Amino acid sequence: MVPAFALQWRRATFFSEMSAPFPALFPSYKPFPMTIVRGEGDRVFDADGRAWVDLYGGHCVCSTGHCHPAVVQAIAKQASELLFYSAAGEIDIRARAAEGLIAFAGAPMASVFFCNSGAEANENALKIAHQLTGRPQFAAFRGGWHGRSTLALSVTDDPKITDPHSALLAPCTVLEPNDPASLSADFSQVAAVILEPIQSMSGVHSFHPEFLRQLVAKAHAAGALVIFDEIQTGIGRLGASFAFQKWGIQPDMVTSAKGLASGVPMGATLMTEAVASELSPGALGSTFGGGPLACAALLATLQVMSEEGLPQKAIEAEALLRRELRCAVRGEGLLLGLEVGPRSAEIADQLFDLGYLVGKSSEPGVLRLMPPLNVQPQHLGEFAKDLNSLL
Ligand SMILES: Cc1ncc(COP(=O)(O)O)c(C=O)c1O
């Protein structure tokens, strides 16, 4: 039991470090030092009209840019027709959203369960794996980040947020990414192996597709399922619908959230036919999951992706940045890590002053870019010039 005074002290430190401008609001992240009042395309604005190019994308969320007119229009239309009804009411747009997402993802994904966040999408995938295999253990990778709900936390490698809850967490074997020794792990008691095809939070580290192909084969041979957490790598960001398609790998489940509905909260657990057919109706549920507003935003997002060729734009943007930037660049498409060195925090602050929002990572020395997929090439060119001048 932590004494009350200790809690108060910790909280005070937390608040003062964060210099929280709104004491009533619990400070969960250290905010950028401005108040955002408006977003348009790849930029956000404060009340004085000052603009920042958003290379952080609201944490990899704004896939189609801020307030894309087609998404805004779809949301407004849906809000005026039917703002909400749970899955207890049959709703055409929910069925169309499921069909649209499964078509976008492609085989072998065949069925989707809608929820509201990335953690929930992973929680459901892990729960499904437990139910189908009867096994209470998981395997995950060093540096992986999968969310803050209990099972998602069990497979997350971030002691800062897992340690306070260690007594509640499910057993999880931690494997080393891309290490052949991980392929010899004992998967016979494991319900599922979960991984981000490109680990984002840990500093943008990619799995080798061949390693993943072998991992899937090993896991399947031992009766374990494989879950790809594509909450950051999905929805066009790597230049294909999802990483599993780009790399030609067949997981049993794929989770998605963030860019799925352009900023309207939505999570999704996609499953193969083999997985979905093992679940009885009612095995999964959520009051808000698959609400009409989120479904309208998802359908509009998919339409914009296709009409404006956003996955291809992500590849062109990556090429531009690799060509123009003087620092080493990791990752693929528009999930990129920039190796800027030990002054990374100072450089992020200087970039802010120059009008750019960028992400930090848990690897000191690496800044992350996860902008809207329609970020303007001109803004990327200017950014490269400005960052080069700070290196
Ligand atoms: C790879 C990955 N998985 C899961 C999550 C959790 O998503 P959410 O914050 O929507 O619960 C995140 C969030 O940053 C993430 O980056």
PDBQT file of the ligand as one rigid body, heavy atoms in Angstrom, charges set to zero:
ROOT
HETATM    1  C1  LIG A 401       1.144  -0.718 -31.596  1.00  0.00    +0.000 C 
HETATM    2  C2  LIG A 401       0.088  -0.275 -30.630  1.00  0.00    +0.000 A 
HETATM    3  N1  LIG A 401      -0.786  -1.174 -30.160  1.00  0.00    +0.000 NA
HETATM    4  C3  LIG A 401      -1.770  -0.811 -29.304  1.00  0.00    +0.000 A 
HETATM    5  C4  LIG A 401      -1.911   0.486 -28.875  1.00  0.00    +0.000 A 
HETATM    6  C5  LIG A 401      -3.022   0.876 -27.936  1.00  0.00    +0.000 C 
HETATM    7  O1  LIG A 401      -3.966   1.641 -28.605  1.00  0.00    +0.000 OA
HETATM    8  P1  LIG A 401      -5.006   2.558 -27.807  1.00  0.00    +0.000 P 
HETATM    9  O2  LIG A 401      -4.246   3.682 -27.191  1.00  0.00    +0.000 OA
HETATM   10  O3  LIG A 401      -5.989   2.993 -28.847  1.00  0.00    +0.000 OA
HETATM   11  O4  LIG A 401      -5.640   1.676 -26.764  1.00  0.00    +0.000 OA
HETATM   12  C6  LIG A 401      -1.001   1.456 -29.327  1.00  0.00    +0.000 A 
HETATM   13  C7  LIG A 401      -1.113   2.862 -28.874  1.00  0.00    +0.000 C 
HETATM   14  O5  LIG A 401      -0.255   3.676 -29.018  1.00  0.00    +0.000 OA
HETATM   15  C8  LIG A 401       0.017   1.064 -30.227  1.00  0.00    +0.000 A 
HETATM   16  O6  LIG A 401       0.899   1.949 -30.692  1.00  0.00    +0.000 OA
ENDROOT
TORSDOF 0
